[in-house]
Amino acid sequence: MSMNPKLSVSTFILLLLLTFLLIPSHSSSSDKESDDDLEQLLAVDEQLQEDRPEHQQSEAETVSKAQRIVMELSGDNAKRVVDGNEFVLVLGYAPWCARSADLMPRFSEAATGLKEIGSPVLMAKIDGDRYGKVASELEIKGFPTLLLFVNGTSQPYTGGFSAEDIVIWVQKKTGSSIITVNTLDEAERFLNKYHTFALGLFHKLEGSEYNEFVKAAKSDNEIQFVETSDNDVAKLLFPHLKTNTVFIGLVKTEAERYTVYDGPYKMEKLLEFLGNNKFPLITRLTESNTNPIL
């Protein structure tokens, strides 16, 4: 009968640990040596635990858990789900489609993010190859296809294809187009979730300048807008901030990370500024950014 080598090592370590516990100590130096040996043994055991298949599968389990948040549509439930919910974002895919396979984990990650922020949107997917008739009725004509259904009526998805892009687009279409941040803790949490955003500092969150910012937020489908009336919060979100008055700036993940808006406070000009500055000077084209750029 063969024996698992990792199990044998674990058993050996356990026996050594018991030996250290049973042998009485005679001096402080021997105690220190025993402690050092014990730490080494524990380190070896910890490494063995990390090498176990269960540990290696943890990332895959996380992805699998995210995918379970997404409802699978079929010929039996598609119409009921789409017509019975206010907001449903549907991904039409095919098992043989490489682009579908590439988008699926991002879609699942977006579903997790939307659930965490309490979004009312139901995320669903349908195998258009298997359920071709149903997919056709949903107006899915290629793979992959994303459609947002609002009370049963579809509208095309026009956002980017990263998980963050999907979350931002869905939020703007179904909830508030602007996130309000009031405290430093809220700002930290915001920074953990969003890497590209337009910041507005307005001390009363009202007035003509603020209204133009709101209109721009509603018109743009790709960038998350965030507002605050607190200078310390604004400086955490935009460290290059050098004013205590009304301010708008763009934050990105690229080298030219912080860009200050210095034009007139008009929706059209704000959108023009965002369109000209949201991408780096040199952009590497990928599957997830080709549509927004081109």
N, C-alpha and C positions, 0 to 999 in steps of 0.2 A: 504493500500500500504506500503510495507516494505521499509526501507531506509538503504542505505549502511552505516555501522558504520564509515568507514574511511572517507566517503564523509561528514558525519555529523561533525566529528572532524575537518576536513579541513575547513568547513564552519565556525565553531566556532572560529578557529584560525584566519580566515580572519576578522571576526567581531571584535575580540579582537585587532588585528593590527590596524583596522580603529579607534577603540576607543582610542588607544594610540596616534594616529596621531591627533585626534580632541581635546583631552584634553590639555589645555595650561599648560606649565610648570611653577612652582612657585619658585623652588629653585634648586640649583645644586645637592643637595642630592636626591631630588625627581627625577631629570633627570637621575641620576645614577641608581636609583632603576628601573626606567622605561626601561633604556637601558638593565639592567640585565634581566628583565622580557622578554623584546623583544628578547634577544638572546636565552633565554630558549624556547620561543615559536617557533622561527625559527629552533632551533635544533630539536624540536618535529616534525615540519613540514618536515624537511629534512629526519628524520627517517621514516616518513610515506611514503615519496617518494621512499625511498629505499625498503620499504616493498611492494611496488606495484608490481603486476605481470610483468609489462613491464620491471622493473629493474632486476627482477630475471631472465628474459628471455634473458638479454643482452648477456650472455655467449653463450647460445644456438644460438642466432642470429649470433654471430661471427663465430661459427662452420659452420652454414648454409651458410654464405657468402663464407667461404673458400671452401665448397663443390661445390658451383656454379662455381668456377674457373675450376673444373674438367669436361671435356666433357663426356657426356653419349653416348656410342656407341650402335648401334643397327644393325639389318640386312640391313638397308637402307644406313647407312653412314660409317660403319666400314672400308670397303676397301678404300673408297675415302679419309677418314681421314688419315689412316695409309700410303697409297701410296702418298698422296698429301702433306705431311709435312716431313721435313728433320729428325726431332727427335720427336718421340712419345713414352711416357712411359705409358704402358697400365696395368691397374690392372684388372685381371679377378677375379670375386667374385661370391658368391651365397648368397642370402638373409638368408638362413638357417644356413650358416657357421659361427660359433662363431669366428674363427680366422679372417675371412673376416671382421666381424663387429669390431673386435679389431684393425685391420690395417687401416680401412677406414678413421678415423679421422686423423691419422698420415700421411696418403697419402695426404689428403686435406691440412693439415698444411704444408707439404712439397711443395705442389703446390703453396701455398701462398708465401712461402719463395723464391722459384725459380722465381716467377713472380716479386717479389720485387727487385731481383738482375739482372733482365733483361735476364733471361735464355731463349734461343730459343726453349726449350722443351715444347711440348704440352702434358698436363697431361690428360689422358682419362681412363675411366672405362667401363666395360661391364658385364652385368648380364649373366654369363655363364650358369646359369640354364634356363633362359628364351630364350637366343639366343645360344643354344648349338651348332648348326651347324657353326655359325660364330666364336664362341669361338674355336671350333676345327680347323677351317681354320687358326686361328691366333696362333695355337699350344698351346692353353691353355688346360692343361690336368688335372688340379686339382685346388683346391681353398684354399687360395688365390694364384694367380700367378702374378708375375710382369715380364714384358718383355719390353725391350727397342727396338724400331724399328728405324733403321737408313736408310732413303730412302727406306722404305718398307721391309727391311730385319731385322729379329728379332735376338736378342741376350739375353741370360738369365740374370736376375738380380742377382748379387752376393754380394750385400752389406747388411748392417744391416737393422733393421726395425723400428728404431725411425725416426721421421721427419728429424732430423739433419743428420742421416745416409743416408737417401734417397737423401737429397740435395747434400751432399758431393759426393756420388757415381755418381749422374747424372752430376754434374759439371765436375768431372774428365773424364767422358765419352764423354761429349759434348762441353766442354769449356776448360778453362785453369785449369791445375792441381794444380796451385799455386796462392794464392792471395798475391798481393804486397801491403804492408802497408807503407806509406811514412810519415804520420803525427800522432800526438797523438790523434787527433779527429777520424781519421780512425781506430786507434788501439782500441779506446773505442767502436766504432760501431762494430768492429770485435769481441771483447770480449762479446758483448751483444748477438751475434748470435752463436758463436762457443765456446764449452766448452772443447773439446779435440782437440789438434792440435800439429803439429810438426813445430817448429820455426827454421828458418835459418837466421843468421846474416852474411851478406856478403857485404863488403863495396863497391864493384864494381859490384855485381851481375854478375860476370863472373869468368872464370878460371876453372881449373880442379875440385876443391872441389865443386864449385857451380854446375857444370855440373852433378856431381854424385848426388847431392841433387835433381836436376831437374829430373833425371832418376828415382830416388826412388819415387818421387811424382807421376810420370806417372804410375809406376808399382803398387803402393798401391791404393786400392779402398775404404779404410775404414776411413782413417785419413785425415783431412784437413791440407794441408801444407801452411805455410805463410812465406813470406820472407820480409826482410827489410835491408836497408843499414844505418839506423839511430840507434845509441846506445840508445837514450832516448826512442824511440819506442820499441826497443827490451827489455829494462828494464821494461817497462809497461806491455808488454806481458809475460815476464819471470822475475819477481822481484828478483829471486835468481841469476841473471846474474852477474858474477864477472870478466868479461873479455871485452876488447874492440876489440878483434881480431875475427877471424872467429869462429862461435859458432852454435851448433845445440842442441836443447833440446826438450823434450816432455812435454806437459802440459795436465793434466787430471783433472777430478772433484773429485778424490778420496783423501784420506788422504796423500798419497805420491804423491802430486800434481805435483811437478816439478822434472823432471829427466834429468840430463845432459848427453849428449852423449860424450864419450871420446875415441871412437874407430877410426879406419882409415876411411877416407872419401871415401868410396867405396859403391856403390849402394847396393850390397848384404849385407854388414855389417850394413848399415843403416836400411834396411828392417828387418834384424834379430833383431836389437835393438828395433824397433817398435813392432815387433811381440811378443817379450819377455816382453815388458813393458806397452803395451796399456791397459791391464786389471789390476785391483788391485790384491793384493796377495790372497785375499779371494773374490770370485765373486759370487753374488747371481744370479742363472740362471733365466731368464725370457723369455717370448716369443720373445722379441725384440733382445736378445743377444745370444740365443742358437746357431744359425748357425755360427756366427763369432767365438765363443769360441770352439765349437766342430768341 
